Structure formats: structure tokens, C-alpha cells
Amino acid sequence: MLVRLEQRPEASKSMIYVSPLIAVVLTVLTAMVMFALLGVYPVKAIETFFIEPVSSLDGLAELLVKATPLVLIGVGLSLGFQANVWNIGAEGQLVIGALAGGGLALAFFDQQSIFLVPAMLVCGVLGGMAWAAIPAWLKTRYNTNEILTSLMLTYVGLLVLSYLVHGPWKDPQGMNFPESRLFHDSALLPILIDETRLNVGALIALFVVVLGWILISRHIIGFQIKVIGMAPMAASFAGFKEKRLIWLTLLISGGCAGLAGVIELSGAIGQIVPSISPGYGFTAIIVAFLGRLHPVGVLFAGLLMALTYLGGDSAQITMNLPNAVTGVFQGMLLFFLLASDVLIKYRVRFGAPKINTEAAE
Amino acid sequence: MADTPRLELIGITKAYPGVIANNNVSLKIMPGEIHALLGENGAGKSTLVKFIYGVQKADAGRVLWEGQEVQIASPNAARKLGVGMVFQHFSLFDAMTVEENIALGISPELTKGDLSGRIREVSLQYGLPLDPSRYVHTLSVGERQRIEVVRCLLQDPRLLIMDEPTSVLTPQEVDELFKTLRRLSEEGVSILYISHKLEEIKSLCHTATIMRMGEVVAECTPENETARSMAEMMMGADLVSPERTGRKVDGAIKLELRDLNVVSTHQHGTDLKDINLTVRAGEVLGVAGIAGNGQRELMEVLTGEVSCENPTAVLVDGIAAGRMDPNERRAAGVGLVPEERLGHGAVPDMSLWENAFLSAATRMNLTKNGFIQVAASTEFAEKVVEEFRVKTPGVTHFATSLSGGNLQKFIVGREIMQGPGVIVVLQPTWGVDAGSAAAIRQALINMAAEGAAVLAVSQDLEELFEISDRIAVICEGRMSEARLAENVTVEEIGLLMAGIGLEGEPAHAG
């Protein structure tokens, strides 16, 4: 029997949503084989990885805390990716945004004000935007490749952070540790559930998802983003300004990353430390694609990715598995997703091609 | 021997998902015969030819080559049998010479020895003047086609396939080509000639096979048919010629180009030089010209995708529009139809209503505070579909799901339904089936009759003579004076297209 891939007359709309689910199922199955080979009982391993981390209130809260930056950045990036603007430097924009917001908290470390947190959030957004504005300006002015410039600026951003925590912003009473002062209470995001780290940031992320959804599906800017990504010539025919959209998408994604940074700082960490993010800015790229570049998809993908972080920790602690398991999971997920995306444009057929047999002779 | 066909196809069938491109197609080509393969776009001509040239495999059917059953597995195998093909789109390297290009496209044995001598010999013998040492980018389109023909002839073909060879030629160049083809035919070379230009087929071909929707519907001797009767066989329906009321060329000036000079933004593009043109209310102005003579640049300037340095180089209703972007022009009342349907005039993977929104958002007020008015856009798209008889299951379907003719009707309709005072159309019916083409031409004529100014840029002279009140010619970026259509002949237009000025007019040839 012959198995063939046959081109669909029209791309399958349902497959766009089914394909990520297929990818998740295949990832889990493959992971079970992998666990078995590692000498661990597969079902138990999957339970440790996917169920255990979220079987307590604290675990669930932690999942949301980790998903918050992923979703925030993922929504911003997905808008840019749809317009073929490849901002790879969200990690750097996150750091600079965090520094802008954190700097404000340090400047007013001895003062109480209900305006401090909102002002920090605004500074975070502006910081991320400023960092993303550099690749935007270089691209629109000198036609540089934003993939390279935004990525390189990430390392610059990390060095700025390093300089500040080792130098001017180091806590004067901190025994020379490379950390800033602890933020004052009024510089911390309100906690939603006591005894957990779940903070208002999660609600902000949810709000950004809704905002992004409305923008991409109903607003003229979202329409322009889609058209310029799918058919640049049609965009110029319609009179959409490409440069303006490059600026806009980079500023939005940079702003989202900056916001994520300041939320992580003021919601989950509480001071400026040398390592603010475990690579959220990069993981968010996978989140954006896994979520089909759609804000609602990004929400689910962000939760799933957050779970692989937690699952990796949990597998490490209880089953003695290496931490690399997290990376393996994320890699497999992306791999299977790309593979099952073939089914959007093709369908599987069994047997020889059907033809009008009476015409054969 | 003369009774054995050079090539015989029996029961060729090829199915793609959802369509049968060829259904039980049989065809016989005798030695020395010029055989026309005639049909609308999508009738299955290309599929059949790809099969003969070994580019594609059929699902069923047999091929006899001079009485022997053969399998043509690849273009190489086809060339070995003696099949040569001149494609509609040339595959030439601009930065190489004629000889180098020919050497690249033929079997290595043939490149040995004095290739340029043989090129000269063949080109002289068949009246295809060609200098082997010239660089391709310096050649006209007609000359480039000669390279392809000579390349085939060097391999001593016994069957030559020509796919729409005249679409890029001036009428004079067409005559030259026909002489060559007739000569080849006298020498016993069979020619499979694919075209939808009926007058050409009548004058050139001995027999014709007519295809419709993947099947052979008729075989005829073109000499004994009229262009009309063949068109009707091709369409399977009666052909309606566009109707028009009296010509009107004295309306108010709606669109004016004044000393328009534009440097092309494309590689190997054509700069526009000193173009002056007026289009008046109530008239259709046709612009003829061979592809690549500045039509694309002209269209970009008219749509506003490229802006002019001088704002008064383009005037719409007397208002300087040279620096307006496409949306400002639409607001000023200009409707625009670009050449490429998919990817330029419409977004392939977007629904019809979104594609209606694409160009109609400004003029039809389809946004509110920046938000898309989905209901209003859908309604507008549905009106276009209904008014222009676009065949589609609904406006939520993607633009790619429509056939070329239906999509073009939708795009033209989308612009017309916005009620513009000026409409600019590039290649209005390029690659469109005859039925849709007739409908589009009629719609343009009707627009003019209702008082709009229509500017149609086309390579199809038959079409221009059918719809235009006045005709101008663009050649190497210069525009000839527009003349009344009834006072100008196809030959005169042909000379202008080739860059040879008419008497009393300065020659525009560069």
C-alpha cells in the first residue's frame, strides 16, 4: 500500500489548530520512549513532568508567573512576525525595560506612592521600546537586517545590566553582592493570591492578549500587518506604509518585552539581579510560532512552555533526570510542530492516485 | 511514410487533486504539419505540452513517436527524440552573450567546435538575424525569442512546440516568425503551435485541435473557419462582442500626465521620458506596447506606489497628484487595477471580503475609528460578486480559490463599484478566459459611457482596438501621441511599438 502526500486544493483551516495538538501528543509519546530508555517508568515520568508541578495551588501560581512574560513577549513578537519583521532581541528589550522600571524604583527607594508601580510599568514599556527603536531606525534608514541588530543588542543590554549591578546600582549595604537594594513595598506589584508569587502581571498579560486579539483581527493596523506579511506588493498597492509598520511592530514587541521585564522584576524578583530572565525573550519566539502567531494561541502556548520549565525542575528534583530535559522537550515540540504543519497544505492519501480508468485504453 | 504521424497521443489523462487537467486527450501531428492547440486558460493545453516535453508524467495514455510507442521521461529524453520547445517565458541570462546562453541550453556534444559559426548559419538560413557575441540584456524581446528558436533549431528538431510565441512580438515581428515557421514546415518539421489568437491560427496553421476543460472538443481546419466560430468552439458558448454607443473624445480632462519623467526603481527597468497624456471623461484611452517598455513603471506612477518628484506631473481633475500615495489617489477618485492579480491586486490567502476592504477601505468608508467594518465590507464584496457575476461559493473564500478570470472580474469590479472618475487598468484581461475577458471589456466601455475616464494599458492589440476611443503607444519609456482608434491601423501601431516613428512625427526609437 502506498502512502502519499497530496496537495490540498485549499489550505485546511482546521489543521492550523489541530497541528499544534498533534505536535503535543507526538512530543509526549516520544518523551515516554525517551524516559523508558533512560530507565524511568514512562507514565510516572510524564506525571512528574506535566501533572505534579501543577497539582498544588502554589504550582499553578508559579505556572502563571512563568507564563506571564512568555505570553506578553509572545503576543508582541507574533505581531511583528506576521509582518515579516523578525525581532529576535526581545531578551535585550526585556532587560532594558526592567532596568528602566527598576531604576525608577531605586531612585524612589525611600518614598511611598501609589503612582510608583504604574510609573515603573510605563518606564518598562518605554525602555523596551527605546531598545527596539535602534534596530527599527537602522532598518528603515540603512536597510540593515533587524535579526542581526536586535540579536546583537541583546548582548549589549545584558552587559549594561551587568555593569549596573556590579557598579552604580549595587546595594550599598549588600556585602558587595552584585545586586541592587530590595525594592520598597510600594514598588512591588500587588500579589493576587497570598503566599504565592502570582501578581497583577498575569492580569496585565491577559489584557494584552485581548488587546492583541482585537488589534490583529479587527483593527486596520492588524490588517496592514497581515497584508504586508502575506503580500508586500499588495500592501504597497493598498497604500500601506512599510516603514511605518516596521517601526510600529518593533515598538510594540519591544514595549511588550520591556513590560515583561519590569513585571518580572517588580512582581517576582523584587530587586535587580545579574540574571533577570532565564531566556524568556528567546523562548517566546517558540511560543509565538507554537501559538500560530495568534494572541489566543500564544496564551496557550505560553502556558505549555511555562509548564516545560516547571516540569524540567520537577523531573530534576524528584527523578534525578538532567535539567536538559526541558530543552529536549521544547526542541521536540518545535520539531513536531513544523512537521505536522505539512498537513495544513497537504493531506495523507493511501493507495495509488485515482484516475478516470475508462480513459486508459 | 507520410501516413505515419510524427507524434500521436492516445487517451492521455492527467488528474490533479480536484481537477482533471486532461481527460482522454488524443492528438495526431503529421510530418511538416503546423498544428494549432487552441483553448482558453485552464483548458489543459499546458498540461498536455508539459507531458509531451517530458516535464510531467500522465496518469494514463500512450505516446507514439513515428509509429513507435515511447515513454518520454524527461526533457532530455524529449530532446533526444527530436522535440524542441520554445517556452512563453524565456530562460536566458541577461549578463551573458547569445552564444553562451545557447551553449548552456543544449547537449554538450553540440557545443563543441565552431558554435558561433553554426549559430550564424542557422540564423541566416531561417531568417532569424542574430549576433552570437551580443549580450542578452542589449536585445529586444523579439530578438531574445530568436535565441530560443535558434537554440531549438541547432538540435535539428522534428517537432517544435511553441507556447504563445507572439504575445511579446510586434505585428511585424510576428510576420517574420511566421515566415520561419512556414519554412520549417516545408522542410518537414512538425510544429505544435499553442495560442489563443485566432487570426494568427487562421493564417498559419494547417489543422487545429480545440480543447475545453481538459477535453478535446473539436478538430478543424482553421482556413475553413472564422475566428468567431473557433472562439465559440473554444468557449462552448456564443461569443458576445462588446457593445458600445458613440465615441466621445471631447469630455473634460480627468487625468493628465505632464512632462512625466521617472527613473525606474527596477533592475533592467525602463525609465519614463517626457510623457504627456490626457484622458477625458467618457473615453477609453488605450496604451499599446511590447512588455518591458515602461508599462510597469507607468502603472507604479499612476497608482502612487512610486511618487513623482514633480507634483504636477500627474493631474487628477486638475489637482496635482504626483506626490499622492495610493490612498490619497483613491480618495481623489482614481480606481486602479494592477497587472498581477495574486500578490499585487489581491492577497492570495485572504478572503474576498478582506480583499474588497484592501482597496475600498478609504473610498467606501469601511473603517470606523480604525476598526474594520466587517459587515459593510462583506456587503460591498457581495455586491461586487453579484454585479460582476464572479463565480465563488461566498466572499469568505480565499482569493486563490478563484480562477484567473473570476478573480480579475472581482478586482476590476471592486474598483468600478467604488465609482471612480478615473480608472487605470494594466493588462485588463491578461490570462483571462474569453468569457470573463468579454465581460471585463464591456464593463470598461460602460464605465466610460457613464462619464468616467478609462486608461487601459495592454499588450493585446485586438483588445485595444475593441475598447479604445484613442490609442497611444509606449516604447522605451516614451509615449506616442494618442490617435483616434478609427484613424489608425494595426500596422501603424506595430511600427510605433517597434520604435519606428510615423511620417511627420519625430522617431522615438532609441
HADDOCK unambig.tbl for C-alpha pairs under 7 A between the chains (distance, minus, plus):
assign (segid A and resid 9 and name CA) (segid B and resid 17 and name CA) 6.62 0.50 0.50
assign (segid A and resid 9 and name CA) (segid B and resid 18 and name CA) 6.74 0.50 0.50
assign (segid A and resid 10 and name CA) (segid B and resid 401 and name CA) 6.95 0.50 0.50
assign (segid A and resid 218 and name CA) (segid B and resid 371 and name CA) 5.70 0.50 0.50
assign (segid A and resid 218 and name CA) (segid B and resid 372 and name CA) 5.42 0.50 0.50
assign (segid A and resid 219 and name CA) (segid B and resid 370 and name CA) 5.84 0.50 0.50
assign (segid A and resid 219 and name CA) (segid B and resid 371 and name CA) 4.32 0.50 0.50
assign (segid A and resid 219 and name CA) (segid B and resid 372 and name CA) 5.63 0.50 0.50
assign (segid A and resid 220 and name CA) (segid B and resid 370 and name CA) 5.50 0.50 0.50
assign (segid A and resid 220 and name CA) (segid B and resid 371 and name CA) 5.71 0.50 0.50
assign (segid A and resid 220 and name CA) (segid B and resid 372 and name CA) 6.01 0.50 0.50
assign (segid A and resid 227 and name CA) (segid B and resid 347 and name CA) 6.82 0.50 0.50
assign (segid A and resid 230 and name CA) (segid B and resid 347 and name CA) 6.89 0.50 0.50
assign (segid A and resid 231 and name CA) (segid B and resid 343 and name CA) 5.12 0.50 0.50
assign (segid A and resid 231 and name CA) (segid B and resid 347 and name CA) 5.80 0.50 0.50
assign (segid A and resid 233 and name CA) (segid B and resid 343 and name CA) 6.19 0.50 0.50
assign (segid A and resid 233 and name CA) (segid B and resid 344 and name CA) 4.90 0.50 0.50
assign (segid A and resid 234 and name CA) (segid B and resid 343 and name CA) 5.60 0.50 0.50
assign (segid A and resid 234 and name CA) (segid B and resid 344 and name CA) 4.01 0.50 0.50
assign (segid A and resid 234 and name CA) (segid B and resid 345 and name CA) 5.79 0.50 0.50
assign (segid A and resid 234 and name CA) (segid B and resid 346 and name CA) 6.12 0.50 0.50
assign (segid A and resid 234 and name CA) (segid B and resid 347 and name CA) 6.30 0.50 0.50
assign (segid A and resid 236 and name CA) (segid B and resid 305 and name CA) 6.13 0.50 0.50
assign (segid A and resid 237 and name CA) (segid B and resid 305 and name CA) 6.33 0.50 0.50
assign (segid A and resid 237 and name CA) (segid B and resid 326 and name CA) 6.57 0.50 0.50
assign (segid A and resid 237 and name CA) (segid B and resid 344 and name CA) 6.57 0.50 0.50
assign (segid A and resid 238 and name CA) (segid B and resid 326 and name CA) 6.31 0.50 0.50
assign (segid A and resid 238 and name CA) (segid B and resid 327 and name CA) 6.75 0.50 0.50
assign (segid A and resid 238 and name CA) (segid B and resid 358 and name CA) 6.05 0.50 0.50
assign (segid A and resid 238 and name CA) (segid B and resid 359 and name CA) 5.47 0.50 0.50
assign (segid A and resid 239 and name CA) (segid B and resid 325 and name CA) 6.10 0.50 0.50
assign (segid A and resid 239 and name CA) (segid B and resid 326 and name CA) 4.77 0.50 0.50
assign (segid A and resid 239 and name CA) (segid B and resid 327 and name CA) 5.39 0.50 0.50
assign (segid A and resid 355 and name CA) (segid B and resid 15 and name CA) 6.46 0.50 0.50
assign (segid A and resid 355 and name CA) (segid B and resid 59 and name CA) 6.89 0.50 0.50
assign (segid A and resid 359 and name CA) (segid B and resid 11 and name CA) 5.89 0.50 0.50
assign (segid A and resid 359 and name CA) (segid B and resid 13 and name CA) 6.78 0.50 0.50
assign (segid A and resid 359 and name CA) (segid B and resid 23 and name CA) 6.99 0.50 0.50
assign (segid A and resid 359 and name CA) (segid B and resid 24 and name CA) 5.04 0.50 0.50
assign (segid A and resid 360 and name CA) (segid B and resid 11 and name CA) 6.15 0.50 0.50
assign (segid A and resid 360 and name CA) (segid B and resid 60 and name CA) 5.15 0.50 0.50
assign (segid A and resid 360 and name CA) (segid B and resid 61 and name CA) 5.55 0.50 0.50
assign (segid A and resid 361 and name CA) (segid B and resid 11 and name CA) 6.50 0.50 0.50
assign (segid A and resid 361 and name CA) (segid B and resid 61 and name CA) 6.77 0.50 0.50
